Amino acid sequence: MENNKNFVAINYIDCDDHYKDRFETLFASRAHAIDRMQGFVDMQVLKPQDDSGRYLIVSFWENEDAFKDWTKSPEFIEGHKRGFEDIAIAKKEGKTPPMKSDFKTYKVISR
Amino acid sequence: MENNKNFVAINYIDCDDHYKDRFETLFASRAHAIDRMQGFVDMQVLKPQDDSGRYLIVSFWENEDAFKDWTKSPEFIEGHKRGFEDIAIAKKEGKTPPMKSDFKTYKVISR
């Protein structure tokens, strides 16, 4: 199981203070759509112990292609549905989005 | 196995270009001293796909105490021996250290 973790994507999330409870609730009840993807291994949502830090959404994949396929899949849309809606509502109301995300990708070179 | 991952420490490493091969070699032949620690679950070393990015050393623990015990253990010294020596040599020669590290800690709130 551990040895098929070859590729990692980390989504670094800057989350407004007022949105943190909602953000955590969304993941506590996540759709698990990503779990159906071929090549998906597992994921964790990490809450920083430093209050000013960013949340990390870490997903492990068998290879980079599996990750790329997910970003173009219906499961990607389904998994992000409620978060995307929150951002769309904020924009419609002329507010800044309650969270900002920054994807970075990595190769696992040692374990 | 996955469900005992409750706590995560990430060491963010800024590595000079000239030191990257050495850094990767050290981890490819790592001491595995950390693996002996009570409460250690697993770890991965992540190489950024963006050349200017930081390496991440990600370790998963059953709880925060297990992580803290490790940072005060002989295994911590043993596991970092060669890297610490490289830094000490650079300092002795009046050079800046070839890598800088920044530890951040997280709670796993969803998986």
Backbone of each chain as ProteinMPNN parsed JSONL, in Angstrom:
{"seq_chain_A": "MENNKNFVAINYIDCDDHYKDRFETLFASRAHAIDRMQGFVDMQVLKPQDDSGRYLIVSFWENEDAFKDWTKSPEFIEGHKRGFEDIAIAKKEGKTPPMKSDFKTYKVISR", "coords_chain_A": {"N_chain_A": [[0.835, -1.214, 0.0], [1.83, 1.308, 0.919], [3.894, 1.608, -0.863], [3.013, 2.362, -3.36], [2.774, 5.017, -3.39], [3.735, 7.467, -5.194], [3.543, 9.987, -6.16], [2.646, 13.28, -5.248], [0.206, 15.691, -4.515], [-0.196, 18.876, -3.205], [-2.524, 21.011, -1.882], [-2.378, 24.186, -0.913], [-4.038, 26.063, 1.395], [-5.199, 29.233, 2.013], [-7.178, 30.466, 4.436], [-9.855, 32.457, 5.374], [-10.449, 33.728, 8.688], [-13.154, 33.747, 9.515], [-14.221, 31.792, 7.965], [-13.201, 29.352, 8.637], [-14.468, 27.354, 10.278], [-16.558, 26.513, 8.609], [-15.046, 25.591, 6.416], [-13.725, 23.389, 7.579], [-15.907, 21.819, 8.224], [-16.901, 21.203, 5.686], [-14.926, 19.42, 4.783], [-15.085, 17.443, 6.704], [-17.376, 16.231, 5.999], [-16.894, 15.265, 3.469], [-17.257, 14.581, -0.098], [-16.066, 12.29, -1.031], [-15.554, 11.755, -3.654], [-13.135, 11.796, -4.987], [-11.973, 9.453, -4.144], [-12.787, 7.495, -5.826], [-11.198, 7.591, -8.037], [-9.003, 6.166, -10.426], [-5.784, 5.171, -9.534], [-5.62, 6.849, -7.385], [-4.414, 7.075, -4.067], [-4.385, 7.838, -1.196], [-5.552, 10.469, 1.042], [-5.081, 13.367, 3.12], [-6.349, 15.903, 5.261], [-4.805, 18.653, 6.568], [-4.592, 20.53, 9.479], [-3.17, 23.538, 10.458], [-1.067, 23.966, 13.324], [-0.234, 26.388, 14.052], [-2.097, 29.236, 14.189], [-2.081, 31.139, 12.177], [-1.229, 29.825, 10.009], [-1.362, 27.923, 6.87], [-3.954, 25.686, 5.791], [-3.449, 22.32, 4.662], [-4.15, 20.324, 1.935], [-3.518, 17.178, 1.238], [-2.803, 14.921, -1.253], [-2.176, 11.608, -2.287], [-0.823, 9.775, -4.996], [-0.615, 7.191, -7.527], [0.833, 7.884, -9.75], [1.795, 10.761, -11.783], [0.056, 11.131, -13.953], [-2.359, 10.041, -13.093], [-3.117, 11.903, -11.157], [-3.406, 14.193, -12.811], [-5.477, 13.387, -14.479], [-7.545, 13.375, -12.649], [-7.872, 16.13, -12.105], [-9.178, 16.937, -14.334], [-11.569, 15.699, -14.293], [-15.084, 14.665, -13.847], [-15.354, 13.986, -11.192], [-13.668, 15.747, -9.873], [-15.023, 18.184, -10.072], [-17.363, 17.46, -8.71], [-16.343, 16.876, -6.151], [-15.489, 19.356, -5.291], [-17.697, 20.896, -5.186], [-19.352, 22.301, -3.172], [-17.519, 24.044, -2.011], [-16.677, 25.545, -4.245], [-19.116, 26.78, -4.799], [-19.418, 28.428, -2.544], [-17.358, 30.24, -3.019], [-18.221, 31.344, -5.421], [-20.556, 32.621, -4.596], [-19.53, 34.576, -2.841], [-18.121, 36.14, -4.692], [-20.218, 37.046, -6.293], [-21.467, 38.674, -4.49], [-19.704, 40.682, -4.368], [-17.611, 40.392, -2.63], [-14.34, 39.436, -1.339], [-13.036, 36.172, -2.088], [-13.526, 33.592, 0.399], [-11.484, 31.835, 0.751], [-8.233, 30.978, -0.502], [-6.493, 29.083, -2.889], [-3.547, 27.143, -3.584], [-1.976, 25.066, -5.627], [0.601, 22.679, -5.407], [2.976, 20.368, -6.724], [4.655, 17.203, -6.286], [7.328, 14.781, -6.378], [7.679, 11.62, -4.83], [10.597, 10.851, -3.331], [11.852, 9.399, -1.435], [11.241, 7.145, 1.298]], "CA_chain_A": [[0.0, 0.0, 0.0], [2.654, 2.513, 1.014], [4.872, 1.721, -1.943], [2.471, 2.934, -4.592], [2.719, 6.476, -3.253], [4.856, 7.979, -5.972], [3.295, 11.366, -6.576], [1.866, 13.986, -4.225], [-0.265, 17.052, -4.774], [-0.61, 19.574, -1.986], [-3.257, 22.244, -2.096], [-2.152, 25.068, 0.23], [-5.256, 26.874, 1.506], [-5.326, 30.396, 2.898], [-8.594, 30.455, 4.796], [-10.231, 33.554, 6.273], [-10.842, 33.241, 10.017], [-14.604, 33.537, 9.633], [-14.605, 30.67, 7.106], [-12.497, 28.123, 9.034], [-15.41, 26.308, 10.717], [-17.233, 26.012, 7.407], [-14.054, 24.835, 5.663], [-13.502, 22.104, 8.243], [-17.153, 21.047, 8.096], [-16.982, 20.67, 4.322], [-14.064, 18.244, 4.649], [-15.565, 16.383, 7.594], [-18.482, 15.568, 5.277], [-16.493, 15.367, 2.062], [-18.027, 13.743, -1.03], [-15.302, 11.072, -1.335], [-15.551, 11.524, -5.103], [-11.74, 11.544, -5.386], [-11.629, 8.075, -3.784], [-13.15, 6.596, -6.935], [-10.281, 7.765, -9.173], [-7.931, 5.197, -10.674], [-4.464, 5.711, -9.207], [-5.67, 7.576, -6.105], [-4.001, 6.206, -2.964], [-5.125, 8.355, -0.05], [-5.419, 11.908, 1.253], [-5.312, 13.877, 4.464], [-6.485, 17.349, 5.41], [-3.962, 19.026, 7.709], [-4.873, 21.832, 10.099], [-1.927, 24.031, 11.06], [-1.125, 24.268, 14.762], [-0.081, 27.846, 14.094], [-3.373, 29.757, 13.685], [-1.92, 31.958, 10.984], [-0.723, 28.969, 8.942], [-2.286, 27.457, 5.849], [-4.385, 24.287, 5.738], [-2.883, 21.572, 3.542], [-4.879, 19.141, 1.465], [-2.441, 16.358, 0.679], [-3.297, 13.689, -1.895], [-1.132, 10.704, -2.775], [-1.227, 9.15, -6.257], [0.357, 6.22, -8.058], [1.688, 8.593, -10.706], [1.329, 12.104, -12.108], [-1.078, 11.065, -14.868], [-3.577, 9.808, -12.309], [-3.473, 13.204, -10.585], [-3.883, 15.089, -13.879], [-6.805, 12.912, -14.901], [-8.521, 13.806, -11.646], [-8.151, 17.57, -12.206], [-10.035, 17.151, -15.502], [-12.664, 14.716, -14.198], [-16.331, 15.057, -13.164], [-15.16, 13.819, -9.739], [-13.05, 16.974, -9.366], [-16.128, 19.147, -9.927], [-18.262, 16.968, -7.655], [-15.668, 16.968, -4.857], [-15.297, 20.756, -4.907], [-18.955, 21.602, -5.486], [-19.796, 23.26, -2.153], [-16.48, 25.075, -1.878], [-16.778, 26.416, -5.421], [-20.337, 27.583, -4.628], [-19.133, 29.483, -1.553], [-16.526, 31.253, -3.682], [-19.064, 32.023, -6.412], [-21.472, 33.517, -3.863], [-18.743, 35.728, -2.377], [-17.845, 36.995, -5.857], [-21.48, 37.669, -6.7], [-21.761, 39.725, -3.5], [-18.638, 41.679, -4.422], [-16.644, 40.159, -1.555], [-13.2, 38.595, -1.73], [-13.301, 34.764, -1.751], [-13.139, 33.287, 1.788], [-10.244, 31.028, 0.769], [-7.426, 30.978, -1.724], [-5.759, 27.818, -2.937], [-2.322, 27.12, -4.387], [-1.573, 23.669, -5.835], [1.991, 22.343, -5.738], [3.105, 18.926, -6.929], [5.93, 16.653, -5.818], [7.621, 13.358, -6.521], [8.175, 10.979, -3.615], [11.929, 10.339, -3.671], [12.334, 8.513, -0.373], [10.2, 6.881, 2.292]], "C_chain_A": [[0.869, 1.264, 0.0], [3.504, 2.721, -0.24], [4.33, 2.226, -3.261], [2.274, 4.446, -4.483], [3.918, 7.083, -3.96], [4.753, 9.462, -6.269], [2.365, 12.025, -5.561], [1.449, 15.358, -4.737], [-0.672, 17.662, -3.441], [-1.302, 20.863, -2.382], [-3.113, 23.075, -0.818], [-3.298, 26.072, 0.283], [-5.084, 28.008, 2.519], [-6.802, 30.583, 3.187], [-8.883, 31.627, 5.739], [-10.713, 32.987, 7.604], [-12.328, 32.892, 10.088], [-15.073, 32.307, 8.846], [-14.038, 29.329, 7.597], [-13.441, 27.003, 9.485], [-16.111, 25.672, 9.526], [-16.282, 25.128, 6.589], [-13.852, 23.443, 6.271], [-14.734, 21.204, 8.142], [-17.274, 20.427, 6.713], [-16.12, 19.412, 4.184], [-14.503, 17.102, 5.555], [-16.685, 15.594, 6.921], [-18.166, 15.517, 3.786], [-17.159, 14.289, 1.198], [-17.363, 12.391, -1.281], [-15.313, 10.741, -2.825], [-14.14, 11.15, -5.571], [-11.356, 10.077, -5.148], [-11.922, 7.09, -4.924], [-12.145, 6.648, -8.083], [-9.233, 6.65, -9.226], [-6.588, 5.862, -10.317], [-4.439, 6.575, -7.954], [-5.269, 6.618, -4.989], [-4.675, 6.634, -1.657], [-4.909, 9.855, 0.079], [-5.608, 12.216, 2.728], [-5.518, 15.392, 4.395], [-5.769, 17.748, 6.696], [-4.292, 20.434, 8.184], [-3.619, 22.33, 10.794], [-2.094, 24.294, 12.552], [-0.906, 25.757, 15.006], [-1.318, 28.46, 13.428], [-3.244, 30.557, 12.397], [-1.444, 31.128, 9.783], [-1.798, 28.551, 7.952], [-2.705, 26.013, 6.108], [-3.715, 23.628, 4.543], [-3.816, 20.415, 3.201], [-3.88, 18.315, 0.665], [-3.057, 15.124, 0.031], [-2.133, 12.908, -2.503], [-1.669, 9.916, -3.97], [-0.169, 8.15, -6.704], [1.314, 6.89, -9.039], [1.046, 9.937, -11.063], [0.102, 12.082, -13.024], [-2.397, 10.872, -14.122], [-4.055, 11.121, -11.684], [-4.056, 14.134, -11.651], [-5.268, 14.69, -14.373], [-7.885, 13.393, -13.932], [-8.882, 15.288, -11.829], [-9.067, 17.889, -13.399], [-11.308, 16.301, -15.445], [-13.936, 15.325, -13.605], [-16.188, 14.929, -11.644], [-14.522, 15.059, -9.121], [-14.128, 18.038, -9.098], [-17.027, 18.75, -8.75], [-17.638, 17.185, -6.27], [-15.534, 18.403, -4.364], [-16.581, 21.578, -4.957], [-19.305, 22.688, -4.451], [-18.782, 24.38, -1.942], [-16.539, 26.071, -3.028], [-18.007, 27.326, -5.306], [-20.107, 28.73, -3.649], [-18.328, 30.619, -2.192], [-17.357, 32.056, -4.684], [-20.007, 33.024, -5.743], [-20.735, 34.77, -3.396], [-18.488, 36.69, -3.536], [-19.09, 37.75, -6.288], [-21.826, 38.837, -5.771], [-20.663, 40.787, -3.455], [-17.613, 41.548, -3.311], [-15.435, 39.392, -2.105], [-13.519, 37.151, -1.328], [-12.793, 34.443, -0.342], [-11.909, 32.38, 1.902], [-9.546, 31.157, -0.576], [-6.62, 29.696, -1.734], [-4.577, 27.91, -3.886], [-1.837, 25.671, -4.456], [-0.075, 23.575, -6.103], [2.102, 20.824, -5.838], [4.547, 18.471, -6.675], [6.09, 15.202, -6.267], [8.114, 12.832, -5.185], [9.528, 10.358, -3.954], [12.505, 9.438, -2.585], [11.198, 8.298, 0.614], [10.775, 6.04, 3.41]], "O_chain_A": [[0.669, 2.169, -0.811], [3.795, 3.852, -0.629], [5.097, 2.492, -4.187], [1.686, 5.074, -5.364], [4.996, 7.196, -3.377], [5.746, 10.115, -6.589], [1.417, 11.406, -5.077], [2.25, 16.089, -5.319], [-1.394, 17.05, -2.653], [-0.755, 21.692, -3.11], [-3.654, 22.717, 0.228], [-3.509, 26.836, -0.658], [-4.857, 27.778, 3.707], [-7.59, 30.831, 2.275], [-8.234, 31.772, 6.775], [-11.307, 31.91, 7.653], [-12.708, 31.866, 10.653], [-16.194, 31.837, 9.039], [-14.361, 28.282, 7.035], [-13.246, 25.843, 9.123], [-16.241, 24.45, 9.444], [-16.666, 24.052, 6.128], [-13.814, 22.444, 5.553], [-14.619, 19.988, 7.993], [-17.693, 19.278, 6.57], [-16.533, 18.446, 3.543], [-14.318, 15.931, 5.221], [-16.91, 14.427, 7.241], [-19.047, 15.701, 2.947], [-17.566, 13.237, 1.692], [-18.031, 11.446, -1.701], [-15.107, 9.592, -3.215], [-13.973, 10.296, -6.442], [-10.519, 9.526, -5.863], [-11.367, 5.992, -4.969], [-12.224, 5.839, -9.007], [-8.664, 6.254, -8.209], [-6.304, 6.977, -10.753], [-3.371, 6.99, -7.505], [-5.727, 5.476, -4.959], [-5.449, 5.871, -1.079], [-4.158, 10.444, -0.699], [-6.206, 11.444, 3.477], [-4.921, 16.069, 3.558], [-6.083, 17.246, 7.775], [-4.277, 21.393, 7.412], [-3.058, 21.626, 11.633], [-3.133, 24.785, 12.991], [-1.331, 26.31, 16.021], [-1.561, 28.234, 12.242], [-4.191, 30.642, 11.617], [-1.276, 31.654, 8.683], [-2.987, 28.79, 8.165], [-1.907, 25.208, 6.588], [-3.442, 24.281, 3.535], [-4.212, 19.636, 4.067], [-3.457, 18.697, -0.426], [-3.758, 14.362, 0.696], [-1.24, 13.469, -3.138], [-2.808, 9.45, -3.964], [0.999, 8.238, -6.325], [2.477, 6.499, -9.141], [-0.096, 10.211, -10.693], [-0.789, 12.92, -12.887], [-3.417, 11.465, -14.475], [-5.25, 11.415, -11.682], [-5.076, 14.784, -11.422], [-6.117, 15.539, -14.648], [-8.986, 13.766, -14.338], [-10.05, 15.663, -11.723], [-9.655, 18.968, -13.467], [-12.036, 16.197, -16.433], [-13.887, 16.364, -12.947], [-16.823, 15.671, -10.894], [-14.802, 15.389, -7.969], [-14.14, 18.691, -8.055], [-17.398, 19.578, -7.918], [-18.313, 17.62, -5.337], [-15.472, 18.644, -3.158], [-16.558, 22.798, -4.793], [-19.527, 23.845, -4.808], [-19.158, 25.531, -1.72], [-16.46, 27.281, -2.82], [-17.949, 28.5, -5.67], [-20.54, 29.858, -3.884], [-18.581, 31.797, -1.94], [-17.223, 33.275, -4.788], [-20.228, 34.123, -6.25], [-21.241, 35.884, -3.531], [-18.622, 37.905, -3.385], [-19.032, 38.937, -6.609], [-22.393, 39.844, -6.195], [-20.688, 41.681, -2.608], [-16.834, 42.469, -3.066], [-15.494, 38.787, -3.175], [-14.202, 36.931, -0.328], [-11.753, 34.956, 0.072], [-11.365, 32.181, 2.988], [-10.16, 31.403, -1.615], [-6.118, 29.268, -0.695], [-4.602, 28.657, -4.864], [-1.349, 25.121, -3.468], [0.457, 24.311, -6.935], [1.412, 20.09, -5.131], [5.504, 19.231, -6.824], [5.109, 14.497, -6.503], [8.873, 13.504, -4.486], [9.602, 9.44, -4.772], [13.53, 8.788, -2.793], [10.312, 9.14, 0.758], [10.064, 5.701, 4.357]]}, "seq_chain_B": "MENNKNFVAINYIDCDDHYKDRFETLFASRAHAIDRMQGFVDMQVLKPQDDSGRYLIVSFWENEDAFKDWTKSPEFIEGHKRGFEDIAIAKKEGKTPPMKSDFKTYKVISR", "coords_chain_B": {"N_chain_B": [[-4.045, 0.9, 9.616], [-3.805, 3.364, 8.233], [-5.458, 4.876, 9.831], [-4.232, 5.611, 12.175], [-2.855, 7.865, 11.729], [-2.57, 10.756, 13.02], [-1.228, 13.066, 13.501], [0.986, 15.375, 12.029], [4.214, 16.275, 10.973], [5.921, 18.644, 9.11], [8.887, 19.262, 7.516], [10.138, 21.918, 5.981], [12.345, 22.41, 3.428], [14.763, 24.554, 2.277], [16.98, 24.301, -0.237], [20.224, 24.703, -1.415], [21.161, 24.933, -4.884], [23.57, 23.614, -5.579], [23.721, 21.714, -3.633], [21.701, 19.896, -3.881], [21.872, 17.283, -5.071], [23.451, 15.935, -3.189], [21.787, 16.186, -0.928], [19.568, 14.617, -1.716], [20.818, 12.168, -1.963], [21.533, 11.65, 0.681], [19.019, 11.137, 1.808], [18.199, 8.96, 0.288], [19.763, 7.031, 1.31], [19.02, 6.861, 3.957], [19.183, 6.777, 7.6], [17.137, 5.458, 8.886], [16.558, 5.695, 11.542], [14.463, 7.047, 12.742], [12.358, 5.363, 12.295], [12.298, 3.592, 14.355], [11.011, 4.79, 16.424], [8.517, 4.944, 18.944], [5.157, 5.333, 18.108], [5.649, 6.469, 15.687], [4.53, 6.601, 12.343], [4.703, 6.749, 9.39], [6.831, 8.123, 6.749], [7.588, 10.485, 4.137], [9.749, 11.75, 1.624], [9.528, 14.604, -0.244], [10.048, 15.796, -3.461], [10.054, 18.892, -5.05], [8.236, 19.663, -8.034], [8.531, 22.018, -9.243], [11.452, 23.663, -9.809], [12.384, 25.721, -8.186], [11.126, 25.345, -5.849], [10.54, 24.196, -2.429], [11.917, 21.298, -0.821], [10.026, 18.782, 0.864], [9.876, 17.213, 3.96], [7.947, 14.873, 5.216], [6.408, 13.662, 8.039], [4.437, 11.223, 9.646], [2.545, 10.716, 12.586], [1.325, 9.018, 15.551], [0.437, 10.691, 17.538], [0.934, 14.013, 18.962], [2.743, 13.971, 21.096], [4.398, 11.768, 20.537], [5.813, 12.717, 18.337], [7.155, 14.913, 19.543], [8.738, 13.588, 21.433], [10.5, 12.316, 19.723], [11.989, 14.488, 18.684], [13.608, 15.029, 20.785], [15.205, 12.885, 21.085], [17.873, 10.335, 20.988], [17.706, 9.139, 18.502], [16.91, 11.184, 16.819], [19.22, 12.753, 16.619], [20.935, 10.822, 15.522], [19.654, 10.285, 13.083], [19.961, 12.687, 11.74], [22.621, 13.053, 11.433], [24.632, 13.185, 9.273], [23.69, 15.312, 7.719], [23.712, 17.399, 9.6], [26.459, 17.512, 10.02], [27.363, 18.409, 7.505], [26.344, 20.992, 7.555], [27.715, 22.034, 9.743], [30.35, 21.969, 8.802], [30.215, 23.803, 6.667], [29.72, 26.147, 8.13], [32.09, 26.323, 9.626], [33.854, 26.862, 7.607], [33.147, 29.383, 7.033], [31.059, 29.723, 5.297], [27.633, 30.093, 4.077], [25.058, 27.948, 5.345], [24.228, 25.01, 3.41], [21.607, 24.298, 3.309], [18.374, 25.224, 4.566], [16.063, 24.763, 7.183], [12.607, 24.494, 8.083], [10.366, 23.743, 10.424], [6.982, 22.752, 10.528], [3.887, 22.031, 12.146], [0.973, 19.899, 12.232], [-2.485, 18.98, 12.648], [-4.26, 16.069, 11.711], [-7.282, 16.412, 10.232], [-9.142, 15.33, 8.598], [-9.701, 12.583, 6.371]], "CA_chain_B": [[-2.732, 1.565, 9.436], [-4.006, 4.773, 7.876], [-6.248, 5.596, 10.817], [-3.456, 6.113, 13.3], [-2.167, 9.091, 11.329], [-3.309, 11.847, 13.639], [-0.381, 14.24, 13.659], [1.955, 15.455, 10.934], [5.25, 17.315, 11.001], [6.543, 18.851, 7.798], [10.102, 20.051, 7.531], [10.271, 22.58, 4.68], [13.789, 22.552, 3.225], [15.361, 25.358, 1.204], [18.226, 23.6, -0.523], [21.009, 25.327, -2.49], [21.244, 24.089, -6.086], [24.754, 22.759, -5.58], [23.607, 20.713, -2.566], [20.508, 19.056, -4.083], [22.244, 15.87, -5.272], [23.878, 15.414, -1.887], [20.582, 16.107, -0.089], [18.777, 13.462, -2.15], [21.603, 10.963, -1.647], [21.43, 11.397, 2.123], [17.733, 10.5, 2.116], [18.132, 7.647, -0.368], [20.486, 6.091, 2.182], [18.772, 7.385, 5.3], [19.546, 5.864, 8.696], [15.921, 4.781, 9.379], [16.524, 5.766, 13.009], [13.127, 7.52, 13.118], [11.413, 4.232, 12.181], [12.273, 2.849, 15.616], [10.319, 5.557, 17.458], [7.141, 4.619, 19.322], [4.2, 6.329, 17.629], [5.959, 6.857, 14.305], [3.723, 5.812, 11.403], [5.549, 6.67, 8.195], [7.329, 9.408, 6.269], [7.967, 10.583, 2.734], [10.505, 12.931, 1.217], [8.886, 15.092, -1.466], [10.849, 16.697, -4.287], [9.135, 19.768, -5.782], [8.358, 19.633, -9.496], [9.043, 23.359, -9.543], [12.855, 23.649, -9.356], [12.652, 26.736, -7.167], [10.339, 25.013, -4.667], [11.205, 23.569, -1.293], [11.69, 19.892, -0.501], [9.239, 18.576, 2.081], [10.028, 15.948, 4.671], [6.647, 14.733, 5.866], [6.348, 12.487, 8.923], [3.122, 10.987, 10.25], [2.675, 10.225, 13.963], [0.056, 8.694, 16.213], [0.018, 11.866, 18.299], [1.961, 15.042, 19.052], [3.781, 13.575, 22.055], [5.351, 10.878, 19.864], [6.679, 13.6, 17.549], [8.024, 15.688, 20.446], [9.727, 12.652, 21.988], [11.522, 12.081, 18.7], [12.882, 15.645, 18.535], [14.522, 15.06, 21.933], [15.751, 11.522, 21.21], [19.133, 10.003, 20.294], [17.392, 8.805, 17.109], [16.873, 12.444, 16.069], [20.625, 13.078, 16.348], [21.473, 9.8, 14.622], [19.052, 10.425, 11.76], [20.388, 13.937, 11.097], [24.068, 13.16, 11.645], [25.402, 13.625, 8.107], [23.223, 16.65, 7.347], [24.239, 18.333, 10.592], [27.901, 17.647, 9.754], [27.526, 19.278, 6.329], [26.074, 22.373, 7.991], [28.816, 22.442, 10.628], [31.533, 22.213, 7.955], [29.998, 25.075, 5.965], [29.906, 27.233, 9.104], [33.515, 26.383, 9.963], [34.527, 27.462, 6.455], [32.637, 30.736, 6.852], [30.032, 29.749, 4.249], [26.261, 29.93, 4.558], [24.657, 26.537, 5.293], [23.686, 24.651, 2.097], [20.149, 24.128, 3.39], [17.696, 25.791, 5.721], [14.847, 23.993, 7.428], [11.538, 25.161, 8.83], [9.386, 22.74, 10.863], [5.609, 23.138, 10.857], [3.145, 20.855, 12.614], [-0.431, 19.891, 11.813], [-3.378, 17.898, 13.038], [-5.055, 15.494, 10.61], [-8.698, 16.614, 10.614], [-10.01, 14.565, 7.699], [-8.929, 11.699, 5.482]], "C_chain_B": [[-2.933, 3.058, 9.175], [-4.636, 5.557, 9.035], [-5.484, 6.043, 12.045], [-2.608, 7.326, 12.926], [-2.949, 10.285, 11.857], [-2.54, 13.154, 13.652], [0.703, 14.212, 12.583], [2.954, 16.574, 11.194], [5.817, 17.43, 9.59], [7.755, 19.749, 7.987], [10.285, 20.601, 6.104], [11.742, 22.949, 4.484], [14.106, 23.43, 2.016], [16.754, 24.811, 0.96], [18.965, 24.328, -1.653], [21.131, 24.37, -3.677], [22.417, 23.113, -6.019], [24.651, 21.618, -4.569], [22.494, 19.692, -2.829], [20.845, 17.575, -4.284], [22.636, 15.219, -3.951], [22.675, 15.21, -0.961], [19.773, 14.852, -0.442], [19.497, 12.151, -1.828], [21.494, 10.619, -0.165], [20.111, 10.697, 2.453], [17.586, 9.131, 1.462], [18.813, 6.585, 0.495], [20.254, 6.457, 3.642], [18.926, 6.304, 6.373], [18.367, 5.015, 9.178], [15.871, 4.749, 10.905], [15.12, 6.151, 13.488], [12.126, 6.356, 13.147], [11.296, 3.45, 13.49], [11.44, 3.544, 16.688], [8.893, 5.042, 17.67], [6.213, 5.725, 18.8], [4.506, 6.868, 16.245], [5.132, 5.993, 13.363], [4.455, 5.648, 10.064], [6.009, 8.058, 7.779], [7.576, 9.336, 4.769], [8.808, 11.842, 2.543], [9.98, 13.347, -0.153], [9.788, 16.088, -2.186], [9.913, 17.562, -5.13], [9.332, 19.64, -7.286], [8.813, 20.994, -10.021], [10.458, 23.466, -8.942], [13.154, 24.648, -8.242], [11.921, 26.433, -5.855], [11.165, 24.369, -3.571], [10.934, 22.065, -1.254], [10.844, 19.829, 0.774], [9.574, 17.209, 2.675], [8.803, 15.815, 5.568], [6.675, 13.497, 6.75], [4.992, 12.436, 9.614], [3.314, 10.284, 11.59], [1.307, 9.905, 14.54], [-0.471, 9.887, 17.008], [1.215, 12.822, 18.437], [3.094, 14.647, 20.0], [4.842, 12.681, 21.401], [6.33, 11.71, 19.035], [7.669, 14.353, 18.445], [9.11, 14.815, 21.061], [10.871, 12.426, 20.995], [12.509, 13.247, 18.618], [13.89, 15.747, 19.684], [15.288, 13.747, 22.085], [17.134, 11.379, 20.573], [18.885, 9.679, 18.82], [17.344, 10.067, 16.243], [18.297, 12.844, 15.662], [21.205, 12.114, 15.319], [20.954, 10.009, 13.189], [19.534, 11.648, 11.001], [21.904, 14.099, 11.047], [24.802, 13.764, 10.44], [24.979, 15.027, 7.655], [23.76, 17.713, 8.294], [25.735, 18.573, 10.371], [28.166, 18.576, 8.567], [27.336, 20.75, 6.709], [27.223, 22.898, 8.857], [30.069, 22.774, 9.819], [31.403, 23.547, 7.225], [30.243, 26.25, 6.9], [31.383, 27.434, 9.428], [34.301, 27.075, 8.849], [34.022, 28.88, 6.157], [31.608, 30.867, 5.741], [28.636, 29.712, 4.872], [25.897, 28.447, 4.443], [23.994, 26.215, 3.947], [22.185, 24.373, 2.104], [19.633, 24.79, 4.653], [16.407, 25.018, 5.928], [13.872, 24.761, 8.298], [10.465, 24.119, 9.146], [8.021, 23.371, 11.077], [4.84, 21.879, 11.235], [1.644, 21.036, 12.383], [-1.195, 18.774, 12.514], [-4.117, 17.383, 11.807], [-6.521, 15.615, 10.999], [-9.653, 15.876, 9.694], [-9.135, 13.686, 6.83], [-9.866, 11.009, 4.519]], "O_chain_B": [[-2.308, 3.903, 9.816], [-4.38, 6.75, 9.198], [-6.021, 6.776, 12.876], [-1.754, 7.763, 13.697], [-3.881, 10.764, 11.21], [-3.128, 14.226, 13.797], [1.262, 13.16, 12.271], [2.58, 17.679, 11.586], [6.15, 16.426, 8.96], [7.661, 20.844, 8.541], [10.548, 19.855, 5.16], [12.312, 23.704, 5.271], [13.764, 23.094, 0.882], [17.609, 24.851, 1.844], [18.399, 24.545, -2.725], [21.196, 23.154, -3.502], [22.279, 21.938, -6.358], [25.417, 20.657, -4.644], [22.357, 18.725, -2.079], [20.172, 16.708, -3.727], [22.213, 14.106, -3.637], [22.565, 14.182, -0.293], [19.347, 14.116, 0.448], [18.868, 11.156, -1.469], [21.379, 9.45, 0.204], [20.078, 9.779, 3.273], [16.93, 8.244, 2.009], [18.485, 5.401, 0.423], [21.166, 6.376, 4.464], [18.818, 5.107, 6.105], [18.567, 3.974, 9.804], [15.222, 3.883, 11.492], [14.645, 5.649, 14.507], [11.172, 6.365, 13.924], [10.318, 2.735, 13.708], [11.185, 2.966, 17.745], [8.169, 4.748, 16.719], [6.462, 6.909, 19.026], [3.722, 7.635, 15.686], [5.04, 4.781, 13.558], [4.783, 4.531, 9.664], [5.62, 9.055, 8.389], [7.75, 8.255, 4.207], [8.603, 12.857, 3.209], [9.982, 12.559, -1.098], [10.232, 17.082, -1.61], [9.067, 17.032, -5.85], [10.462, 19.523, -7.76], [9.399, 21.099, -11.098], [10.634, 23.371, -7.727], [14.072, 24.443, -7.448], [12.069, 27.16, -4.873], [12.336, 24.04, -3.762], [9.845, 21.616, -1.614], [10.931, 20.698, 1.641], [9.557, 16.191, 1.983], [8.645, 16.547, 6.546], [6.938, 12.397, 6.264], [4.473, 13.442, 10.095], [4.135, 9.376, 11.717], [0.282, 10.427, 14.102], [-1.681, 10.069, 17.135], [2.344, 12.486, 18.081], [4.26, 14.949, 19.745], [6.034, 12.818, 21.677], [7.531, 11.442, 19.031], [8.862, 14.422, 18.148], [10.257, 15.24, 21.198], [12.04, 12.354, 21.373], [13.715, 13.035, 18.498], [14.894, 16.452, 19.58], [15.946, 13.525, 23.102], [17.525, 12.186, 19.731], [19.754, 9.915, 17.98], [17.698, 10.023, 15.064], [18.546, 13.222, 14.517], [21.875, 12.524, 14.372], [21.709, 9.921, 12.221], [19.525, 11.664, 9.77], [22.41, 15.154, 10.666], [25.518, 14.754, 10.588], [25.82, 15.832, 7.254], [24.203, 18.78, 7.868], [26.219, 19.696, 10.517], [29.065, 19.415, 8.607], [28.066, 21.628, 6.249], [27.646, 24.046, 8.724], [30.766, 23.745, 10.115], [32.353, 24.328, 7.168], [30.889, 27.229, 6.525], [31.867, 28.564, 9.495], [35.278, 27.779, 9.105], [34.415, 29.496, 5.166], [31.31, 31.972, 5.289], [28.472, 29.35, 6.038], [26.378, 27.762, 3.54], [23.276, 27.052, 3.401], [21.564, 24.231, 1.05], [20.334, 24.906, 5.658], [15.732, 24.658, 4.964], [14.265, 25.572, 9.137], [9.746, 23.666, 8.255], [7.909, 24.407, 11.731], [5.105, 20.796, 10.712], [1.126, 22.152, 12.345], [-0.621, 17.762, 12.917], [-4.548, 18.167, 10.962], [-6.963, 15.004, 11.972], [-10.849, 15.802, 9.976], [-7.972, 14.002, 6.58], [-9.423, 10.221, 3.684]]}, "name": "protein", "num_of_chains": 2, "seq": "MENNKNFVAINYIDCDDHYKDRFETLFASRAHAIDRMQGFVDMQVLKPQDDSGRYLIVSFWENEDAFKDWTKSPEFIEGHKRGFEDIAIAKKEGKTPPMKSDFKTYKVISRMENNKNFVAINYIDCDDHYKDRFETLFASRAHAIDRMQGFVDMQVLKPQDDSGRYLIVSFWENEDAFKDWTKSPEFIEGHKRGFEDIAIAKKEGKTPPMKSDFKTYKVISR"}
